[in-house]
């Protein structure tokens, strides 16, 4: 299977200009309760382009096509100054434990094309080659094409304009900073606070903000260039320089060489003369059949010494030959990306969504030091949650779909914020808890920046991040990567060895909440003990540490203690819903008795509680599945009673979601946290709390796979979610979060195709064989450094191909129950027949196996 050729079949189609740019479309202030997040930006609905460093969002009405541009390293780098660190955010309305630090857009490149005012809009993104093409149809007047891509290997946006219009088309380029409205954008953010009463600048923060940007723009000799810089009240000065230029047409030189002009805003406006920039943008005239190129280069201080000058040089001297060469390299990069691994389905919608999710992650994530923010791309100066790396699940989740598929370059950025916070994390542990190890706040930035110094009585965030690292190492057994992550893992072992409370022969977790809790809530209800998610993380972590330490030849004297902790952690909190129906710490997000939502027999089924002491259940936040996934502490090979409890937990969440949706058809529950029940006429938006939770749905689906839940239901719910809520750019409608949702489809499908976290490879074990009997996957990674390919034909596994990268023993669950299996050792030509429920095959490094049913 040539995956690059397969991906060519699929595109993302946009039939109307984006509406949620630049500021998103979801209010995250709780109807004003958290005033700091009023008018904050969330995820967008625009086509996204990028190379993992330079990012662009394509938006604007037909007469003003525009690209919001930035880079992953362009942050306003202001850390929280409160080094005591906040436990409580009750006062967030006036004195938040957050900074203004966060990622920033550089601005927007606008093409003014008046002839397209009344055009119809149609845009398609070609995943295979990462090219976006917009078609503007003007009826009898003709059409206009705008083709664009961000080069895979250089921070350059390439635009190709082609006119099929009867009359001359005038095109002029402008650049606007994020606080400037007009030309297709009516929202801006006044960082100075001077104009915060202006309705057009409703993104303004409450009160004045420090760190006004220096914004300089110039135009000379047909080249538009300038920079945006944050250099006061920041930890690290940052600067992004840009330049845009219409390439000269070799056959017909443009007569529109613009005069030189300058414009300064922000800090520079106080020190420099302002010059009106109207009419100074580079301009061209296009006749029917003309094709012209516009290049836009972006450079930052983190990469080069003189960003504006270097961007200007590149834009000014680039030729069409340069563009053709750059596009050739671009296509080769994307071909290589797609041929790393792949899947083939008999459901085109699901296959398209899989590829779309991987395409967007490849576009936004590759810089190993600067991960994409929670929203994917920042187009607004007031992003919600400062658009930071929220490490109590949002940041980690986005990368999970990349690991089994082998896209490790895109997964690399996940780790950087944790490593950069080690010094502060050790200080926090010493200062707040009195012992060694690393303890991290919830909102991180790059390079050790503290964006939100909030703890909210949570301790699991650091070890939750380690689950991604452990998963990657278990899949690859890459010792270089193991040595890279080991110091961080050591610091977590130090932390938990010092923090766990030994009582009654078991290790307990004190004052750690599954949910974010403010001090007032803790005073009223007491500390949380033994959250089920943290117990799952630690079960996996302390079972993993002896293995990686042995591989690396480290800490032999600590292994026995780590095993002892893993074996003697407090049991997962378990009970029934009937036992907690009157519990005051039940999350009563909706005024509906739980027995009204759950059939009577399921009120007495064993389920996991959120916490041993504290909260027990949530209608909208299914966090009591995180020990299943991503922790991996429970699976199909678990003790049957434990597995049944896990299955029940998934099932009861699903029951409550369906019952709540039916109830909300006729009742206003008053639960504005339940996925915007008033936000859509589509009845699907009444569903919330499990498959469609605003938080954690990306983890709920693979958790359902891990416990063997009905695959037909999993598939149906996943497909319905896409049909009803999937935005064309890969994000989820009415969900304020961005890239975490990109993992849902790839991760769920990969888990359904290939399970291996228990050391046993299971192929198509939880797959909807009745409704989707034909499927294929290629080169997915399994625990033990195996790469696996397999196909399903008419509901039966056809063949399995396995490459052993480290020579570990292969354990395969027999996919042909009761049948004899033929194993061909490809390099040696040896064929053997084996049987049993589990097939055990010794391998050597680099060995390839072909496994089929013996006929």
C-alpha positions in Angstrom: 0.0 0.0 0.0 1.5 3.3 -1.1 0.0 5.6 1.6 0.9 8.8 -0.2 -1.1 7.7 -3.2 -4.0 6.6 -0.9 -4.0 10.0 0.9 -4.4 11.8 -2.5 -8.0 10.7 -2.5 -8.9 12.9 0.4 -9.3 16.6 0.9 -10.8 19.0 3.4 -13.5 21.1 1.8 -14.6 24.6 3.0 -17.8 26.0 1.3 -17.9 29.3 3.2 -15.3 31.7 4.5 -14.4 31.0 8.2 -16.5 32.8 10.8 -14.4 32.1 14.0 -11.3 34.0 13.0 -9.5 35.6 14.8 -11.2 35.1 18.2 -12.9 31.7 18.1 -16.6 31.0 18.8 -16.9 29.7 22.4 -17.2 31.7 25.6 -14.9 30.1 28.2 -15.6 32.7 31.0 -18.6 30.7 32.4 -21.0 33.4 31.4 -18.7 36.0 32.9 -17.9 34.2 36.2 -14.2 34.1 35.3 -13.9 37.6 34.1 -10.3 37.2 33.1 -11.4 35.0 30.2 -14.2 37.2 28.9 -13.7 37.9 25.2 -10.8 35.5 25.1 -10.0 33.7 21.9 -10.5 29.9 21.4 -9.9 27.5 18.5 -10.7 28.7 15.0 -12.6 27.2 12.0 -10.1 28.2 9.2 -7.9 26.0 7.0 -4.6 25.6 8.8 -1.2 25.6 7.0 2.2 25.1 8.4 5.5 23.3 8.7 5.6 22.8 12.5 7.3 26.2 12.9 5.6 28.8 10.7 1.9 28.6 10.9 -0.9 30.3 8.8 -4.7 30.3 9.0 -6.5 31.1 5.8 -9.5 33.4 6.4 -11.3 36.5 5.3 -14.3 37.4 3.0 -13.9 36.9 -0.7 -12.8 40.5 -1.4 -10.1 40.2 1.3 -8.4 36.8 1.4 -6.0 36.8 4.3 -3.5 34.7 6.1 -3.1 35.0 9.9 0.6 34.1 10.3 2.8 33.3 13.3 5.4 30.8 14.5 5.4 28.4 17.4 8.3 30.3 19.0 6.6 33.7 18.9 5.4 34.1 22.5 5.1 37.0 24.8 7.5 35.5 27.3 6.3 36.8 30.6 6.3 34.3 33.5 4.2 34.6 36.5 6.1 36.7 39.1 4.6 34.9 42.1 7.2 32.3 42.9 5.2 31.2 46.0 2.7 29.7 43.5 -1.1 29.8 43.9 -3.2 27.0 45.2 -6.4 29.0 44.7 -8.0 30.9 41.9 -11.1 32.1 43.8 -9.8 35.7 43.2 -9.1 35.2 39.5 -11.7 37.9 38.6 -9.4 40.6 39.9 -6.1 39.1 40.9 -5.5 36.0 38.8 -2.6 33.6 39.3 -1.9 33.9 35.6 0.4 36.1 33.5 -0.4 37.8 30.2 2.4 35.6 28.8 1.3 33.4 25.9 1.7 32.8 22.2 1.0 35.7 19.9 0.0 36.1 16.2 2.4 38.2 14.2 -0.5 39.6 12.1 -2.3 39.0 8.9 -1.4 39.3 5.3 -4.3 40.6 3.4 -4.9 40.6 -0.4 -7.4 43.3 -1.4 -9.2 42.1 -4.5 -12.4 44.2 -5.0 -13.4 42.3 -8.1 -14.2 39.3 -5.8 -16.7 41.1 -3.6 -19.7 39.1 -4.8 -17.9 35.8 -5.5 -18.8 32.4 -4.2 -16.2 30.7 -2.1 -14.8 27.2 -2.3 -11.6 26.0 -0.7 -9.9 22.6 -0.7 -6.9 21.4 1.2 -4.9 18.6 -0.5 -3.5 16.5 2.4 -1.0 14.5 0.3 0.9 17.6 -0.8 -0.2 20.1 1.9 -1.6 22.6 -0.6 -4.6 24.8 -0.1 -6.5 26.1 -3.1 -9.4 28.6 -3.0 -11.7 29.2 -6.0 -13.7 32.4 -6.2 -16.5 32.1 -8.7 -17.9 35.3 -10.1 -20.5 33.8 -12.5 -20.4 35.3 -16.0 -17.4 37.4 -15.0 -15.2 34.3 -14.6 -13.3 32.9 -11.6 -10.1 33.5 -9.6 -7.8 30.9 -8.0 -5.6 31.3 -5.0 -3.2 28.4 -4.3 -1.1 28.5 -1.1 1.3 26.4 0.9 3.8 26.9 3.7 7.0 25.3 2.6 7.8 22.1 4.6 11.5 23.0 5.0 11.5 26.8 5.1 9.4 29.5 6.8 7.9 30.9 3.6 4.3 31.1 2.5 3.9 30.8 -1.2 0.8 32.1 -3.0 -0.1 31.5 -6.6 -2.8 33.7 -8.0 -4.5 32.8 -11.3 -7.1 35.0 -13.0 -9.8 33.6 -15.3 -11.8 36.8 -15.1 -13.0 38.7 -18.2 -11.8 42.1 -16.9 -8.6 43.3 -15.3 -8.3 42.4 -11.6 -6.5 44.7 -9.2 -4.7 43.0 -6.4 -3.0 44.8 -3.5 -1.2 43.3 -0.5 -1.4 44.7 3.0 -0.2 43.6 6.4 -2.1 44.3 9.6 -1.1 43.7 13.1 -3.5 42.0 15.5 -4.8 45.2 17.1 -5.8 46.6 13.7 -9.3 46.1 12.4 -10.7 46.5 8.9 -10.2 44.7 5.6 -12.2 41.6 6.5 -11.6 41.6 10.3 -13.6 43.4 12.9 -12.0 42.1 16.1 -8.8 43.3 17.6 -7.0 43.4 21.0 -5.7 46.6 22.5 -2.8 45.4 24.5 -2.2 48.8 26.1 -5.7 49.0 27.5 -6.1 52.5 26.2 -9.0 51.8 24.0 -10.6 49.0 26.0 -14.0 50.6 25.8 -14.0 50.4 22.1 -16.5 47.7 21.0 -14.3 46.7 18.1 -11.5 45.8 20.6 -13.6 43.6 22.9 -10.6 41.2 23.3 -9.0 43.7 25.7 -7.9 42.3 29.0 -9.5 43.5 32.2 -7.2 46.4 33.2 -3.9 47.5 31.7 -1.4 45.0 30.4 2.4 45.2 30.5 4.6 44.5 27.6 3.3 46.5 24.7 4.6 45.2 21.4 6.8 47.2 19.1 5.1 47.0 15.7 6.9 48.3 12.6 5.8 48.1 9.0 7.5 49.4 5.9 7.0 49.2 2.1 9.8 50.0 -0.4 10.5 49.0 -4.0 7.4 46.8 -4.1 8.3 44.8 -0.9 6.2 44.9 2.2 8.2 44.2 5.3 8.4 44.8 9.1 8.5 43.2 12.5 6.6 42.6 15.7 8.6 42.5 18.9 8.0 42.0 22.6 11.0 43.2 24.6 9.8 44.9 27.7 8.4 43.1 30.8 9.4 39.7 29.4 11.8 37.0 30.4 13.2 36.7 26.9 12.8 39.3 24.1 11.1 37.9 21.0 10.9 39.3 17.5 9.3 38.2 14.3 10.3 39.8 11.0 8.3 39.4 7.8 8.4 40.4 4.2 6.1 39.9 1.3 6.6 40.5 -2.4 4.9 39.9 -5.8 7.5 38.1 -8.0 8.2 40.0 -11.2 6.5 38.5 -14.2 9.2 37.6 -16.7 6.9 38.3 -19.6 5.3 41.4 -18.3 6.8 43.6 -15.6 4.5 45.2 -13.1 4.1 48.9 -13.4 3.1 49.2 -9.8 6.3 49.8 -7.9 5.2 51.4 -4.7 6.9 54.4 -3.0 8.7 53.9 0.3 6.6 54.4 3.4 6.8 53.5 7.1 4.2 52.9 9.8 4.9 52.3 13.5 2.5 51.2 16.2 2.6 50.2 19.8 5.8 51.2 21.7 7.5 52.5 18.6 4.7 55.0 18.1 5.8 56.8 21.2 9.3 57.2 19.8 9.0 57.5 16.1 7.0 59.5 13.5 3.9 57.7 12.2 3.3 57.7 8.5 0.0 56.9 6.8 0.4 53.6 5.1 -2.8 53.8 2.9 -2.1 52.9 -0.7 1.5 51.8 -0.1 1.0 48.0 -0.3 2.6 46.1 -3.3 0.0 46.0 -6.1 -0.4 44.3 -9.4 -2.9 44.2 -12.3 -4.0 40.8 -13.6 -5.5 40.0 -17.0 -7.5 36.9 -18.0 -5.0 34.0 -18.0 -2.4 35.7 -15.9 -0.6 33.8 -13.1 1.4 35.7 -10.4 3.3 34.6 -7.3 3.4 36.3 -3.9 6.0 35.1 -1.4 5.8 35.9 2.3 8.9 35.1 4.4 8.9 34.9 8.2 12.0 34.9 10.5 12.3 35.0 14.3 15.1 35.9 16.7 15.0 32.3 17.9 16.3 31.2 14.5 18.2 34.2 13.0 20.0 37.3 14.2 18.2 39.9 12.1 14.7 38.7 11.4 13.2 41.6 9.4 16.3 42.0 7.3 16.6 38.3 6.5 12.9 38.0 5.7 13.2 41.0 3.4 16.2 39.6 1.6 14.5 36.3 1.0 11.3 37.8 -0.2 13.0 40.3 -2.5 15.4 37.9 -4.2 13.2 34.8 -4.5 12.6 33.7 -8.1 10.1 31.3 -9.7 12.8 28.8 -10.0 13.3 29.0 -6.3 9.6 28.4 -5.8 9.6 25.3 -8.0 12.6 23.9 -6.2 11.1 24.7 -2.8 7.8 23.0 -3.8 9.7 19.9 -5.0 11.3 19.6 -1.6 8.0 20.3 0.1 6.2 17.5 -1.9 9.0 15.1 -1.1 8.8 15.9 2.6 5.0 15.2 2.7 5.4 12.0 0.6 7.8 10.8 3.2 5.5 11.8 6.1 2.6 9.9 4.6 4.6 6.8 3.8 5.8 6.4 7.4 2.6 4.5 8.1 -1.0 4.4 7.1 -4.5 2.9 7.3 -7.2 2.0 4.8 -10.8 1.8 5.7 -14.1 0.9 4.0 -15.6 4.1 5.5 -14.3 7.2 3.5 -15.5 9.7 6.1 -13.5 8.1 8.9 -10.5 7.6 6.6 -10.6 11.3 5.6 -10.8 12.4 9.2 -7.9 10.2 10.2 -5.7 11.8 7.4 -7.0 15.3 8.2 -6.0 14.9 11.9 -2.5 13.7 11.0 -2.2 16.5 8.4 -3.0 19.2 10.9 -0.7 17.8 13.6 2.1 17.6 11.0 1.4 21.2 10.1 1.5 22.6 13.6 4.1 20.4 15.4 7.7 19.9 14.6 9.9 22.4 16.4 11.4 20.3 19.3 11.7 23.3 21.6 8.4 25.1 20.9 5.2 22.9 20.9 2.0 24.2 19.4 -0.3 25.8 22.0 -3.6 24.3 23.2 -5.4 26.0 20.3 -3.0 24.9 17.6 -2.4 28.3 16.1 -2.8 31.7 17.8 -4.7 34.3 15.8 -5.8 36.5 18.7 -3.8 38.5 21.3 -6.1 37.3 24.1 -6.2 33.5 23.8 -8.1 31.6 26.4 -6.0 30.1 29.1 -3.1 32.1 27.6 -3.1 29.3 25.0 -0.4 27.7 27.2 0.5 24.0 27.6 -2.2 22.8 29.9 -0.6 19.7 31.4 -3.5 18.2 33.3 -4.5 16.4 30.0 -4.9 18.9 27.2 -1.2 19.2 26.2 -0.5 15.5 26.5 -3.5 14.3 24.6 -2.7 15.9 21.2 0.3 13.8 20.6 -1.1 10.3 21.4 -2.2 9.7 17.8 1.3 10.3 16.5 3.1 7.7 18.5 1.8 4.3 17.2 1.9 5.8 13.7 5.6 6.5 14.0 5.4 10.3 13.6 8.1 10.9 16.2 9.3 14.2 14.8 5.9 15.6 15.4 5.7 14.1 18.9 9.1 15.5 20.0 7.8 18.9 21.0 5.6 17.3 23.7 8.5 16.8 26.0 10.2 20.2 25.9 8.1 22.1 28.4 8.6 19.4 31.1 12.4 19.4 30.7 12.6 23.2 30.8 10.6 23.3 34.1 12.9 21.0 36.1 14.5 23.7 38.2 11.3 25.4 39.1 9.6 22.0 39.6 12.3 21.0 42.1 11.9 24.4 43.9 8.1 23.9 44.1 8.5 20.5 45.6 10.9 21.7 48.3 9.0 24.9 49.0 5.5 23.6 49.1 5.9 19.9 50.1 9.3 19.8 51.8 10.8 16.9 49.8 12.7 16.3 46.6 11.5 15.7 43.1 9.6 17.8 40.6 6.2 19.3 41.1 4.8 21.3 38.2 2.1 24.0 37.8 -0.8 23.5 35.4 0.0 26.0 32.7 3.5 25.9 31.1 5.1 27.9 28.4 8.3 27.3 26.5 11.8 27.6 27.9 10.7 27.3 31.5 8.1 30.1 31.3 5.3 29.8 33.9 2.1 30.9 32.2 -0.3 29.9 35.0 1.1 29.3 38.4 -1.9 27.3 39.4 -1.9 23.9 41.2 -5.6 23.7 42.2 -4.8 20.8 44.5 -3.5 18.6 41.7 -0.3 16.5 41.7 -0.8 14.2 38.7 0.1 16.6 35.9 3.8 15.8 35.8 3.4 12.1 35.8 0.6 12.3 33.3 3.1 13.9 30.9 5.4 11.0 31.6 2.8 8.6 30.2 3.5 9.9 26.7 7.2 9.5 27.2 6.8 5.9 28.6 4.5 5.0 25.7 7.0 6.2 23.1 9.9 4.4 24.7 7.9 1.2 25.1 6.9 1.3 21.4 10.5 1.9 20.1 12.9 0.9 22.9 15.0 3.7 21.6 17.8 4.0 24.2 18.8 7.4 23.0 15.3 8.6 23.7 15.3 6.7 27.0 18.5 8.6 28.1 16.8 11.9 27.1 13.8 11.3 29.3 15.4 9.5 32.2 16.4 12.5 34.3 12.8 13.7 34.2 11.5 10.3 35.1 14.0 10.1 38.0 12.7 13.4 39.3 9.2 12.0 39.3 10.3 8.9 41.2 12.0 11.2 43.7 8.8 13.2 44.1 6.4 10.3 44.6 8.7 8.4 46.9 8.7 11.4 49.1 5.0 12.2 48.8 3.2 8.9 49.0 1.7 8.1 52.4 2.2 4.5 53.6 -0.8 3.3 55.6 -2.1 -0.1 56.3 0.4 -1.8 54.0 -0.6 0.4 51.0 0.8 3.6 49.5 -1.8 6.3 49.3 -1.9 9.7 47.5 -2.8 12.7 49.7 -4.2 16.1 48.6 -4.3 15.3 44.9 -7.5 16.0 43.0 -8.8 14.6 39.7 -10.6 17.9 39.1 -9.3 21.4 39.5 -10.3 22.5 43.1 -10.1 25.9 44.7 -9.2 26.4 48.3 -12.8 27.2 49.3 -14.0 23.8 48.0 -11.2 22.0 49.8 -12.1 23.8 53.1 -15.7 22.8 52.7 -15.3 19.2 51.6 -11.7 18.3 52.7 -8.7 17.1 50.8 -8.9 14.6 48.0 -7.2 11.2 48.5 -6.4 8.4 46.1 -7.7 9.8 42.7 -8.2 6.9 40.4 -6.3 8.6 37.5 -3.1 9.2 39.6 -3.2 5.7 40.9 -3.3 4.4 37.4 -0.4 6.7 36.3 1.7 5.6 39.3 0.9 1.9 38.8 2.3 2.1 35.2 5.1 4.5 36.2 6.6 2.4 39.0 6.2 -0.8 36.9 8.0 0.9 34.0 10.9 2.4 35.9 12.6 -1.0 36.7 12.4 -1.9 33.0 13.9 1.3 31.6 16.5 1.6 34.3 17.6 -2.0 33.4 17.8 -1.1 29.7 19.9 1.9 30.5 22.0 0.4 33.3 20.8 2.9 35.8 19.5 2.8 39.4 19.8 -0.9 40.1 19.5 -0.2 43.8 16.1 1.5 43.4 14.3 -1.1 41.3 13.1 -3.3 44.1 11.5 -0.3 45.9 9.8 0.8 42.7 8.4 -2.7 42.2 7.2 -2.6 45.8 5.4 0.7 45.3 3.7 -0.6 42.0 2.5 -3.7 43.8 1.2 -2.0 46.9 -0.5 1.1 45.7 -3.9 1.8 47.2 -6.6 0.0 45.2 -8.6 1.9 42.7 -11.6 3.5 44.4 -14.6 1.5 43.6 -18.3 1.4 44.5 -21.8 1.8 43.1 -23.8 4.8 42.0 -26.5 4.0 44.5 -24.0 4.4 47.3 -23.1 7.9 46.2 -26.4 9.3 45.0 -26.6 11.6 48.0 -22.8 12.3 48.2 -22.3 16.1 48.5 -19.2 15.9 46.4 -21.0 14.3 43.5 -20.5 16.8 40.7 -24.0 18.1 40.4 -23.5 20.0 37.1 -27.1 19.4 36.3 -30.1 19.4 38.7 -31.1 15.8 37.7 -31.0 13.0 40.3 -28.6 10.3 39.1 -31.1 7.5 39.5 -33.3 9.3 36.9 -30.5 8.9 34.4 -29.3 5.4 35.1 -31.4 2.2 34.8 -31.9 0.6 38.2 -29.7 -2.5 37.6 -26.8 -0.2 36.7 -27.2 1.7 39.9 -25.7 -1.4 41.7 -22.9 -2.2 39.2 -19.4 -1.8 40.4 -17.8 1.4 38.9 -14.7 3.4 39.5 -15.0 6.5 41.6 -13.1 9.6 40.8 -11.4 9.7 44.2 -11.1 7.5 47.2 -11.9 10.4 49.5 -13.5 13.4 47.7 -15.4 13.6 44.4 -17.0 10.4 43.2 -18.6 11.0 39.8 -19.0 13.7 37.2 -21.8 14.1 34.7 -19.6 15.9 32.2 -16.0 15.1 33.0 -15.3 11.3 32.6 -12.0 11.4 34.3 -12.4 8.1 36.0 -11.3 6.3 32.8 -7.8 7.9 32.7 -6.3 4.9 34.7 -7.5 2.8 31.7 -6.3 5.3 29.1 -3.8 6.9 28.8 -2.3 5.3 31.9 -2.6 1.8 30.5 -3.1 0.3 34.0 -6.1 -1.8 32.8 -6.6 -3.8 29.7 -8.0 -7.0 28.2 -5.5 -9.0 30.1 -6.4 -7.6 33.5 -8.1 -9.4 36.3 -11.6 -10.2 35.1 -13.3 -8.4 38.0 -11.2 -5.3 37.5 -11.8 -5.3 33.7 -15.5 -5.7 34.4 -15.5 -2.6 36.6 -13.7 -0.7 33.9 -16.2 -1.8 31.3 -19.1 -0.8 33.6 -17.6 2.6 34.1 -17.4 3.3 30.4 -21.0 1.9 29.9 -22.5 3.9 32.7 -21.0 7.1 31.4 -22.5 6.3 28.0 -25.9 5.6 29.6 -25.9 8.9 31.4 -24.9 10.8 28.3 -27.9 9.3 26.4 -30.3 9.8 29.2 -29.2 13.3 29.8 -29.6 14.1 26.1 -33.2 12.8 26.2 -33.9 14.7 29.4 -32.5 17.9 28.0 -34.9 17.7 25.0 -37.7 19.0 27.3 -35.8 20.5 30.3 -33.2 23.2 30.8 -30.8 21.6 33.2 -29.1 24.9 34.0 -25.8 23.2 33.2 -23.9 25.6 31.0 -20.8 23.4 31.3 -22.6 20.6 29.5 -21.5 21.3 25.9 -23.5 24.4 25.2 -27.0 23.0 25.3 -28.3 26.3 23.9 -25.6 26.6 21.3 -27.1 24.5 18.5 -30.5 23.3 17.2 -28.8 20.0 16.3 -30.1 17.5 19.0 -26.7 15.8 18.9 -25.4 18.8 21.0 -27.6 17.6 23.9 -25.1 14.7 24.3 -22.3 15.4 26.7 -20.3 13.7 29.4 -18.8 10.6 27.6 -18.3 10.3 23.8 -19.1 14.0 23.5 -17.6 15.5 26.6 -15.9 18.9 26.0 -13.1 17.6 28.2 -11.6 14.1 27.8 -13.7 12.7 24.9 -10.3 12.3 23.2 -9.4 9.8 26.0 -12.8 8.3 26.5 -12.9 6.6 23.0 -9.6 4.8 23.3 -10.4 3.8 26.9 -13.5 2.2 25.6 -11.4 0.2 23.2 -9.0 -0.8 25.9 -11.7 -2.5 27.9 -13.3 -4.2 24.9 -16.5 -2.2 24.7 -18.8 -2.9 21.8 -16.8 -1.7 18.7 -19.9 -1.1 16.8 -21.0 1.4 19.3 -17.6 3.0 19.5 -17.5 3.4 15.7 -21.0 4.8 15.6 -20.4 7.3 18.3 -17.1 8.4 16.7 -18.7 8.8 13.3 -21.7 10.7 14.7 -19.4 13.0 16.4 -17.6 13.8 13.2 -20.9 14.2 11.2 -22.5 16.5 13.7 -19.6 18.3 15.2 -16.6 18.0 13.0 -15.3 21.2 11.6 -13.8 21.1 8.1 -10.3 22.0 9.6 -10.3 19.0 12.0 -11.4 20.7 15.1 -14.8 20.2 16.9 -17.7 22.6 16.8 -18.6 24.3 20.1 -15.5 22.8 21.8 -13.1 25.6 22.8 -10.1 23.3 22.8 -8.1 22.8 19.7 -5.4 20.2 19.0 -6.3 17.7 21.7 -9.3 16.7 19.5 -7.0 15.8 16.7 -5.8 12.7 18.4 -9.3 11.2 18.8 -9.9 9.6 15.5 -6.3 8.4 14.8 -5.8 7.2 18.3 -9.1 5.3 18.5 -8.7 3.7 15.1 -5.1 2.7 15.8 -6.1 1.2 19.2 -9.0 -0.7 17.5 -6.6 -2.1 15.0 -3.6 -2.9 17.2 -3.4 -3.3 21.0 -0.1 -4.0 22.6 0.2 -2.1 25.9 0.1 -5.3 28.0 3.0 -6.9 26.1 0.6 -8.9 23.9 -0.1 -7.9 20.4 -3.8 -8.1 19.5 -4.7 -7.4 15.9 -8.2 -6.1 15.0 -9.3 -7.3 18.5 -11.9 -4.5 19.1 -13.0 -3.8 15.6 -16.5 -3.5 14.1 -16.2 -6.5 11.8 -19.9 -6.7 11.1 -20.4 -3.2 9.8 -16.8 -2.6 8.5 -15.4 -6.0 7.5 -12.5 -4.6 5.4 -9.6 -2.6 6.7 -5.8 -2.5 6.6 -3.0 -0.8 8.5 0.7 -0.5 7.7 3.7 0.0 9.9 2.0 0.8 13.2 4.3 0.5 16.2 3.6 -2.0 19.0 5.2 -2.4 22.5 8.5 -4.2 22.3 9.7 -2.2 19.2 7.7 -4.2 16.7 6.2 -2.6 13.6 3.1 -4.4 12.5 1.0 -4.4 9.3 -2.2 -6.4 8.9 -5.3 -6.6 6.7 -8.9 -7.6 7.4 -10.8 -9.1 4.5 -14.5 -9.9 4.9 -14.3 -9.7 8.6 -11.3 -12.1 9.0 -7.6 -11.3 9.5 -5.8 -12.1 6.2 -2.1 -11.8 7.1 0.1 -10.1 9.6 3.6 -8.7 8.8 5.9 -7.9 11.7 9.3 -6.4 11.9 11.3 -6.7 15.1 13.5 -3.7 15.7 15.2 -4.9 19.0 14.9 -8.7 18.9 12.5 -9.0 21.7 10.2 -12.0 22.2 7.0 -11.6 20.2 3.7 -12.6 22.0 0.7 -12.5 19.6 -2.8 -13.3 20.5 -4.0 -15.8 17.9 -6.4 -13.9 15.7 -7.7 -17.2 14.3 -9.1 -18.7 17.4 -8.3 -22.4 17.7 -6.5 -22.5 14.3 -2.9 -23.5 13.6 -0.8 -20.5 12.4 2.0 -20.4 9.9 5.0 -18.2 10.8 7.5 -17.5 8.0 10.8 -16.1 9.1 11.5 -14.0 6.0 15.3 -13.7 6.2 16.0 -17.3 7.0 13.1 -18.8 5.0 12.2 -21.0 7.9 8.5 -21.8 8.2 6.9 -23.1 11.4 3.4 -24.0 12.5 2.3 -23.0 16.0 -1.0 -23.0 17.8 -2.6 -21.8 21.0 -4.4 -18.8 22.3 -1.1 -16.9 22.5 1.7 -17.4 20.0 5.2 -16.9 21.3 8.0 -16.4 18.7 11.6 -15.5 19.5 13.0 -12.8 17.2 16.3 -11.2 16.3 16.9 -7.5 15.7 15.7 -6.6 12.2 13.8 -9.9 11.7 10.7 -9.9 9.6 7.8 -12.3 10.1 4.9 -13.2 7.9 2.0 -14.7 9.8 -1.0 -16.4 8.2 -3.6 -19.0 9.0 -2.4 -22.5 8.3 -4.7 -24.0 5.7 
